[in-house]
Amino acid sequence: MTTDLIAPSILSANFAKLGEEVDNVLAAGADIVHFDVMDNHYVPNLTIGPLVCEALRKHGVTAPIDVHLMVKPVDRIIPDFAAAGATYITFHPEASEHIDRTLQLIRAEGCKSGLVFNPATPLSYLDYVLDKVDMILLMSVNPGFGGQSFIPATFEKLRQARQIIDNSGFDIRLEIDGGVKADNIAEVKAAGADTFVSGSGIFSKPSASDAHRYDSIIKEMRAAMATVSR
Ligand SMILES: O=C(CO)[C@@H](O)[C@H](O)COP(=O)(O)O
């Protein structure tokens, strides 16, 4: 049975105390750390790179780190992220000159590989490379910023992606990213997702004490997901 994974997007965390933020969200029950890399070229924003990934590992983070590359070109940064401790590395097919080669490179570097689909990017990019994909990430917002609203057409795309995965027989995670919150996470799971990125939906909902600031929101998300069986 596939387990549901909650992946807080640290884009919405307090960068002035990132290590503590990641510790707190993992202690609250999150499963993996979603790490958004933006280059002010492929997307109109600039964020963090391998140094920060390595710093989180040195800080003691042992949970999987799910690196979402919103960069172009893609290939030359992959070995750096692998060395920095990335677990998953996903990229946008439009940003790679040779998609099959990039997927192979990620696995050769010892990481799990993934393709990311913008809202208007067709799933046909999966044709011929499914055997080299560990994760399909569907963007339910246009990439570049946290705090946007979920684009409803993504529900149908999730259903199609779920069908592709189930028909393939490969062990591929289906991740959703953008506008995912406690109040829509059940519907997103019902459409086929098993890995749930949430930035503002988690980090903008602190509860009373610092050490337990994310407990209640993660609990609320788990309870909502538990209402949907797969
Ligand atoms: O990759 C991105 C945006 O490009 C996402 O990971 C966002 O950071 C998700 O943030 P919310 O929509 O959950 O606030």
The ligand as an ORCA input file, in Angstrom:
! r2SCAN-3c Opt
* xyz 0 1
  O       7.204     25.229     -6.360
  C       6.449     25.975     -5.817
  C       6.148     27.294     -6.397
  O       6.875     27.421     -7.556
  C       5.729     25.493     -4.614
  O       6.458     24.496     -3.917
  C       5.197     26.490     -3.660
  O       6.187     26.888     -2.762
  C       4.062     25.927     -2.901
  O       3.582     26.892     -2.049
  P       2.057     26.967     -1.633
  O       1.255     27.122     -2.902
  O       1.752     25.652     -0.947
  O       1.998     28.139     -0.735
*
